[in-house]
Amino acid sequence: PAYFSMYLGFAVFSILFYLVANWKEYSIPKRALEIGLVVFFMLIVLMLSARTILFSLVILLSLAFIIYMYLEKKLIKGFGILTVGLLMVSALAWSLPKTQLRIKTAFTSLVEPPSEKNKPNIRIRIWSAAAEIISDNDLIFGNGTGDIQDKLLAIYQQKDYKIAAEKNLNTHNQYLQTALGLGLLGLLLLLVNLVLPMIMGMQHEHYLYVFFLLLFSAGMLTESMLELQQGVMFYAFFN
């Protein structure tokens, strides 16, 4: 769900980007088709209920819209439209049982103690295990990419993280995954590969590229995006 949501989220922004840029040139049927695609893709993202991508997408699209309305000198109107839009999206998300449950779980996990049944808390346990391995080993060069999973599994078994051990889960965070395998040096290179192009994209007004990098960076907070082909292909192809 997280990877598919990321692809659809980028599709939504791409459609909107070119729709706004070419609004006057597009025929009415083409405008209607593209707006319909945006609505359809957003509905699928809501149904997939991948929380990190969903929240990131809503925040990034909201910021992009407010910046656009500011440049058009229609800021107050923009806030009004955005408020109505967010209320509609929230109502729709709440009407979908699976999405509602996953959103509730995300918020309750912030106040409830860690639990094996709670996926957000499972991630917190995994992250703490990864941080422990990083602090106990080579901080600069890491453990080597081939040894990460063995070390994680050992910690899971030691701390009795049953679900994480049974499913042999990775860190579910690409920044930790990179630091674990390649150390702080590898993490620095990863951040440079994201931040430097982002700055250059802003300087040259390549906003579609900036959005792509921001969405991918957000996705890496809760998924090890570069550990699976779905993430590698998304980054490599569009980058």
Residue pairs with C-beta under 8 A, 6 or more apart in sequence:
1 48
1 49
1 50
2 50
2 52
2 53
2 219
2 222
2 223
3 223
3 225
3 228
3 230
3 231
3 234
4 44
4 48
4 50
5 45
5 48
5 50
5 53
5 54
5 57
6 50
6 53
6 215
6 216
6 219
6 234
7 234
8 41
8 44
8 45
8 48
9 41
9 45
9 53
9 56
9 57
9 215
10 211
10 212
10 215
10 234
10 238
11 37
11 41
12 38
12 41
12 42
12 45
12 57
12 61
13 60
13 61
13 64
13 208
13 211
13 212
13 215
14 208
15 34
15 37
15 38
15 41
16 38
16 61
16 64
17 207
17 208
17 211
18 34
19 26
19 31
19 34
19 35
19 38
20 68
23 31
26 34
42 89
43 92
45 53
45 54
45 57
46 54
46 89
46 92
46 93
46 96
46 99
47 96
47 98
47 99
48 54
49 96
49 98
49 99
49 102
49 103
51 102
51 103
51 106
51 222
52 218
52 219
52 221
52 222
52 223
53 215
53 218
53 219
54 93
56 214
56 215
56 218
56 219
57 215
58 86
58 89
60 211
60 214
60 215
60 218
62 82
62 86
64 207
64 211
65 78
65 81
65 82
66 75
66 78
66 79
66 82
68 78
69 75
69 77
69 78
69 79
69 81
70 78
72 78
93 99
93 100
93 103
94 100
94 103
105 118
105 119
105 120
106 120
108 118
109 118
109 119
109 120
109 121
109 124
110 120
112 118
112 121
113 121
114 121
114 124
114 125
115 121
116 122
116 161
116 162
116 163
122 161
122 163
122 164
122 169
123 172
123 173
123 222
125 159
125 161
125 164
126 152
126 161
126 164
126 169
126 171
126 172
126 173
127 171
127 172
127 173
127 176
129 152
129 155
129 156
129 159
129 161
129 164
130 152
130 171
130 173
130 176
130 177
130 179
130 180
131 176
132 155
133 143
133 151
133 152
133 155
133 180
134 142
134 176
134 179
134 180
137 143
137 151
138 183
139 183
139 184
140 183
140 184
140 185
141 182
141 183
141 185
141 186
142 179
142 180
142 181
142 182
142 183
142 185
142 186
143 151
143 180
143 181
144 181
145 181
145 182
147 181
148 170
148 171
148 177
148 180
148 181
149 168
149 170
151 180
152 164
152 169
152 170
152 171
152 180
153 165
153 168
155 161
156 164
156 165
156 169
157 165
163 169
170 177
170 224
170 227
171 177
171 180
171 224
172 222
172 223
172 224
173 220
173 221
173 222
173 223
173 224
174 190
174 220
174 223
174 224
174 225
174 226
174 227
174 231
175 187
175 190
175 191
175 220
175 221
177 224
177 226
177 227
178 186
178 187
178 190
178 226
179 186
179 187
182 189
194 213
194 216
194 217
197 209
197 213
197 239
198 210
198 213
198 214
200 206
201 207
201 209
201 210
201 213
202 210
212 238
212 239
216 225
216 234
216 235
219 225
219 231
220 226
223 231
224 231
225 231
225 232
225 234
225 235
226 232
226 235
